[in-house]
């Protein structure tokens, strides 16, 4: 049996009205899929939230005990729908699984330790991948895959194929995809005194060049004004 038990009851498929009443009773409406069939039901909201808050989260293997269902089912969370504002659970889809057959899940990566290149040489780790897609038996799903980065030095790059995975796990990501690397952070070069002086002189030169143009424009306006006066005298 799985570590978690989720209790509830079966229900007839309905519209939004019955679903709202179910939520008001502290339940979450949902559907169990699997084996080419589906079963509409409702489960305890508090218990479901507690399962989601565990380290395994959505990857937890759950046993259902539903009033109106003749048997217990081994399931995993397939999809959750939450309210966009209040973040309350609105609906849950569960997938019935066969514990004897491998399944595919996404497992978060946890990086532990302090890299040699960071500790001794002022480097920085760059994480390109935060989770890994794996295939394994339901009983072998880890809450997280721990990666010890202690031996990473400047210039070290670990790809999916370099990860020390348990032999019960099969990575499904492209083996050449970068996971984590260690490098010296780029620092912007300070300008030399000569470069700074040249940069400061450029706007000044542009301003000086613009002055005669302003004067010429002013003169042109004065000239036009003078012509108008002459015309008026005529």
Secondary structure, DSSP 8 states (H G I E B T S, - for coil): --SEEEEEEE-----HHHHHHHHHTTEEEEEEEETTEEEEEEEEHHHHHHHHHSSSGGG--EEEEEET-SS-EEEEEEEEEE-TTT--EEEEEEEE--TTSEEEEEEEEEEES--HHHHHH-EEEEES-SEEEEEEEGGG--S-EEEE-TT--TT-EEEGGGS---TT-EE-S-TTSEEEEEEE--------HHHHHHHHHHHHHHHHHHHHHHHHHHHHHHHHHHHHHHHHH-
